[in-house]
Amino acid sequence: MRKASKVIFLATALVFVIAFALLRVLGGAEAPRQPVEFDHWQHVSKEDGPQIACDSCHEHAASGPHATTPNTSTCMVCHDSMKTESAEVQKLAAISEQGKQPEWVRIYWFEREANVYFTHKPHVRAGIDCAVCHGDVKQMHRLRREVEQTMGWCIDCHQEQQASVDCYACHR
């Protein structure tokens, strides 16, 4: 009888471990913790929020290869006087006073081995909405990777948009 109890216990534990692993895999993308918890929804979509456009903070998206994250000085234009009691704004202000920038955890990138040359500029100029490549960021309280940007995914989009699928367009 003792052996049967051990088998039942081990089988139950194994079921829980497998269920936990499946939930992690199928539960969607994990949203990493950031040095300052920036809430996109509150800044972009909240009805009584400032409703800031993506390119107001990611200002180099239309003009350069990288969209970039804003300098703390950009954030402090408003947060010098707004929501100053917020713990996150206080963290941001302290970083800004030190003349530093938050060490953001990257959400989207291409692996170096992919040898991808990507620039936001032509995509912004073509009117491609940010959500196509980055998911519904406007509704996210904590940013997470929602779109898996594989080569096949990019090619499908280029074909739909009648953009070049020549290898040199993305690989140099």
Secondary structure, DSSP 8 states (H G I E B T S, - for coil): -HHHHHHHHHHHHHHHHHHHHHHHHHT-------SS---HHHHHT-TTS----HHHHSTTTTTSS------HHHHHHHHTTSSTTSHHHHHHHHHHHTT------------GGG-B---HHHHHHTT--HHHHH-SGGG-SS--------HHHHHHHHHHTT----HHHHB-
